[in-house]
Amino acid sequence: MILRILLIDMFIITIFMYLLLLGASKCKTAEEIEMEDIEQMEQLKNNCRRQSNDK
């Protein structure tokens, strides 16, 4: 019984988190999206360099 309640709660939390993340990404302007893309590209480049140095 307790397991069933926990599973239902986890499922509900998962749905709300998905909706929260989906809504947050829709509120961004084009400039914010572009800045995030640039930051992610820089992070990927830095991580690739680190992995190359580690080998």
C-alpha positions in Angstrom: 0.0 0.0 0.0 2.8 2.4 1.0 4.7 1.4 -2.1 1.7 2.2 -4.4 1.3 5.7 -2.8 5.0 6.4 -3.2 4.9 5.4 -6.9 1.9 7.6 -7.6 3.6 10.5 -5.8 6.8 10.0 -7.8 4.8 9.9 -11.0 2.9 13.1 -10.2 6.2 14.8 -9.3 7.7 13.7 -12.5 4.8 15.2 -14.5 5.1 18.5 -12.7 8.8 18.7 -13.2 8.4 18.0 -16.9 5.8 20.8 -17.2 8.0 23.1 -15.2 11.0 22.5 -17.5 8.9 22.7 -20.6 7.4 26.0 -19.5 10.7 27.5 -18.5 12.2 26.9 -22.0 9.3 28.6 -23.7 9.8 31.8 -21.8 13.3 32.4 -23.1 14.0 35.1 -25.7 16.0 34.4 -28.8 19.0 36.2 -27.2 18.9 34.1 -24.1 18.7 30.9 -26.2 21.6 32.0 -28.3 23.7 32.9 -25.2 23.0 29.5 -23.7 24.0 27.8 -27.0 27.3 29.7 -27.0 28.0 28.8 -23.3 27.3 25.2 -24.0 29.6 25.1 -27.0 32.4 26.6 -24.9 31.8 24.0 -22.2 32.0 21.2 -24.7 35.2 22.6 -26.2 36.8 22.9 -22.7 35.7 19.3 -21.8 37.1 18.0 -25.1 40.5 19.7 -24.4 40.6 18.3 -20.8 39.9 14.8 -22.1 42.6 15.1 -24.7 45.1 16.2 -22.1 44.1 13.4 -19.7 45.0 10.7 -22.3 
